[in-house]
Amino acid sequence: MYKNLTKQELDDRLARFRAVMENTDPDWDTAIIIGKVNQYYFTGTMQDGIMIIKKNGKASYYVRRSFERAKNESAFADIYFMESYREAAASAGTDCGNTYLETDIVSISLLERLKKYFNMRKINALDKVLFSVRAIKTPYELNWIEYSGKQHQDILQNTVPALLKEGMSEADFGAELFEKMVKQGYQGISRFAMFQTEIVIGQIGFGESSIYPTSFDGPGGAYGMCPAVPLVGSRERKLKRGDLVFVDIGFGTNGYHSDKTQVYFFGGKPSDEMIKAHRACIEVQKHAAELLRPGAIPAEIYNSIINGLSGDFKQNFMGFGNRQVKFLGHGVGLHIDELPVIANGFYEPLAENMVIALEPKKGITNIGMVGVEDTYIVAPDGGRCITGGGSDIMVV
């Protein structure tokens, strides 16, 4: 189902970017885009290059490698070969004036290389502008996100239960799950914008592994392979009867993701405590989803939900112990972690066709993490779920 971006789609995205920039800073002169995902968003190809957008001029993409592939893949008109930034500066102009850069990505050494060829009178952060532009999805993007959501639901509902076998390690389960996902259309990687975040498919945990401390900014946990690779799954932790199984994974197709979590119970019946906590998370998700309407304020959604929870339920909610995260949901698209965020501090109103994953979860001592996560499209009647919606703990 590989499908290139059309020229009209790319033109529309660039026009929306210019409009947001004018609203953000009417005195902007130049935007320089280094990040490959953002370059893909505007050009439809992902190369080693630099994109330069001028307020009073054209947008150009300068590619070191692979220029041939960029030309083959992209409907973007102004793609040029460069050996170094010198050629890009000679073509686009060295005077950048009031300049915007992805300050979350551009290192000091890279900035010094840019300064060698470009004269930047003032440097501003471009990251929030780009995430703002990308937050409202086009029909093209929604098509791929919804397709991803359907495959995602099928994998977790129909494939995972058959993979779980007594005595298998988390790593074995992760490997088998990855194979099934790729065969069903998964792109092989789940991308995060979060600095220095690496992930293959998501967080997988048997029992207490799912509440083990990690550096990842999410409610769940995982032992991982080893201290150097705290991902995928443990080779030592083996599945046994009576284990809760936590599967929080992304699914991406043609660049676009969905996000979903499903909890299973292996070789028995979950306790009343597990069922009660899990179903309470489902109710939180349903309530939050109803509030995902155009014009709603993310911080107000977050506070209305959190303030409605009992003190007992808040213990180990959205994490375990002192590792509770401060959000209920997050935007999803080319990255799994995008704007908007359902959390305090986020006051920009929601808009129709934003895509948000809601993930209320709760840790249980010595048991693991219960709860749900599903992906929704903001709509006038509330969030429209594209990953099936929260379901009970599945007994395997």
URURKA-V639052 format. One record per residue. N is the residue number from 1. RES is the residue in one small letter. PSI is psi in whole degrees, -180 to 180 (none if undefined). Layout:
[[N:RES:PSI] [N:RES:PSI]]
//
This chain:
[[1:m:22] [2:y:133] [3:k:120] [4:n:156] [5:l:140] [6:t:161] [7:k:-39] [8:q:-41] [9:e:-46] [10:l:-41] [11:d:-41] [12:d:-41] [13:r:-43] [14:l:-39] [15:a:-40] [16:r:-38] [17:f:-46] [18:r:-39] [19:a:-43] [20:v:-39] [21:m:-42] [22:e:-39] [23:n:-34] [24:t:-46] [25:d:95] [26:p:-17] [27:d:14] [28:w:151] [29:d:-45] [30:t:140] [31:a:129] [32:i:123] [33:i:120] [34:i:-36] [35:g:133] [36:k:-37] [37:v:-42] [38:n:-36] [39:q:-41] [40:y:-41] [41:y:-39] [42:f:-17] [43:t:-20] [44:g:14] [45:t:156] [46:m:99] [47:q:179] [48:d:98] [49:g:-168] [50:i:134] [51:m:132] [52:i:122] [53:i:121] [54:k:138] [55:k:-48] [56:n:38] [57:g:-163] [58:k:171] [59:a:135] [60:s:148] [61:y:120] [62:y:122] [63:v:129] [64:r:-47] [65:r:122] [66:s:118] [67:f:-41] [68:e:-44] [69:r:-41] [70:a:-45] [71:k:-35] [72:n:-37] [73:e:-30] [74:s:141] [75:a:1] [76:f:132] [77:a:-41] [78:d:77] [79:i:130] [80:y:150] [81:f:142] [82:m:150] [83:e:-31] [84:s:176] [85:y:-17] [86:r:-45] [87:e:-39] [88:a:-43] [89:a:-39] [90:a:-35] [91:s:-49] [92:a:-22] [93:g:138] [94:t:-23] [95:d:107] [96:c:-13] [97:g:-131] [98:n:103] [99:t:141] [100:y:131] [101:l:157] [102:e:88] [103:t:-17] [104:d:-16] [105:i:-40] [106:v:117] [107:s:169] [108:i:-42] [109:s:-40] [110:l:-39] [111:l:-41] [112:e:-36] [113:r:-41] [114:l:-43] [115:k:-24] [116:k:-30] [117:y:-20] [118:f:137] [119:n:107] [120:m:106] [121:r:-39] [122:k:143] [123:i:129] [124:n:161] [125:a:128] [126:l:-14] [127:d:-49] [128:k:-37] [129:v:-46] [130:l:-43] [131:f:-36] [132:s:-44] [133:v:-43] [134:r:-15] [135:a:-37] [136:i:117] [137:k:144] [138:t:167] [139:p:-37] [140:y:-47] [141:e:-43] [142:l:-36] [143:n:-47] [144:w:-36] [145:i:-41] [146:e:-38] [147:y:-44] [148:s:-42] [149:g:-38] [150:k:-44] [151:q:-38] [152:h:-50] [153:q:-44] [154:d:-43] [155:i:-48] [156:l:-32] [157:q:-40] [158:n:-22] [159:t:-47] [160:v:-46] [161:p:-37] [162:a:-17] [163:l:-26] [164:l:120] [165:k:138] [166:e:133] [167:g:-12] [168:m:150] [169:s:163] [170:e:-40] [171:a:-42] [172:d:-44] [173:f:-44] [174:g:-41] [175:a:-43] [176:e:-38] [177:l:-42] [178:f:-44] [179:e:-46] [180:k:-40] [181:m:-46] [182:v:-41] [183:k:-22] [184:q:9] [185:g:-1] [186:y:140] [187:q:-6] [188:g:-5] [189:i:144] [190:s:116] [191:r:138] [192:f:143] [193:a:-22] [194:m:133] [195:f:129] [196:q:38] [197:t:122] [198:e:142] [199:i:149] [200:v:-61] [201:i:-30] [202:g:-155] [203:q:127] [204:i:130] [205:g:134] [206:f:124] [207:g:-130] [208:e:-16] [209:s:-33] [210:s:-4] [211:i:14] [212:y:142] [213:p:138] [214:t:166] [215:s:-11] [216:f:135] [217:d:74] [218:g:168] [219:p:-35] [220:g:175] [221:g:-178] [222:a:142] [223:y:-42] [224:g:-177] [225:m:-43] [226:c:173] [227:p:-33] [228:a:-21] [229:v:79] [230:p:47] [231:l:176] [232:v:-75] [233:g:158] [234:s:141] [235:r:-21] [236:e:-33] [237:r:113] [238:k:148] [239:l:130] [240:k:162] [241:r:138] [242:g:6] [243:d:138] [244:l:139] [245:v:121] [246:f:120] [247:v:101] [248:d:100] [249:i:153] [250:g:158] [251:f:128] [252:g:142] [253:t:129] [254:n:32] [255:g:-21] [256:y:136] [257:h:160] [258:s:167] [259:d:132] [260:k:148] [261:t:139] [262:q:139] [263:v:140] [264:y:160] [265:f:126] [266:f:125] [267:g:40] [268:g:-154] [269:k:133] [270:p:151] [271:s:164] [272:d:-36] [273:e:-44] [274:m:-47] [275:i:-44] [276:k:-47] [277:a:-41] [278:h:-45] [279:r:-31] [280:a:-37] [281:c:-38] [282:i:-41] [283:e:-38] [284:v:-44] [285:q:-44] [286:k:-44] [287:h:-47] [288:a:-39] [289:a:-37] [290:e:-24] [291:l:-4] [292:l:75] [293:r:151] [294:p:134] [295:g:-18] [296:a:148] [297:i:122] [298:p:-44] [299:a:-36] [300:e:-37] [301:i:-48] [302:y:-49] [303:n:-35] [304:s:-36] [305:i:-52] [306:i:-42] [307:n:-18] [308:g:-2] [309:l:148] [310:s:159] [311:g:-40] [312:d:-42] [313:f:-31] [314:k:-23] [315:q:124] [316:n:20] [317:f:135] [318:m:37] [319:g:-177] [320:f:135] [321:g:-130] [322:n:16] [323:r:35] [324:q:132] [325:v:162] [326:k:38] [327:f:163] [328:l:-20] [329:g:170] [330:h:154] [331:g:156] [332:v:142] [333:g:-122] [334:l:-27] [335:h:156] [336:i:-23] [337:d:98] [338:e:180] [339:l:152] [340:p:164] [341:v:132] [342:i:89] [343:a:167] [344:n:147] [345:g:-6] [346:f:105] [347:y:-3] [348:e:128] [349:p:148] [350:l:152] [351:a:153] [352:e:140] [353:n:12] [354:m:153] [355:v:127] [356:i:134] [357:a:126] [358:l:129] [359:e:63] [360:p:125] [361:k:158] [362:k:131] [363:g:146] [364:i:126] [365:t:130] [366:n:3] [367:i:-54] [368:g:-165] [369:m:128] [370:v:174] [371:g:-174] [372:v:164] [373:e:134] [374:d:161] [375:t:135] [376:y:151] [377:i:127] [378:v:128] [379:a:161] [380:p:-31] [381:d:13] [382:g:170] [383:g:132] [384:r:116] [385:c:136] [386:i:7] [387:t:17] [388:g:-25] [389:g:158] [390:g:133] [391:s:163] [392:d:165] [393:i:126] [394:m:128] [395:v:126] [396:v:none]]
//
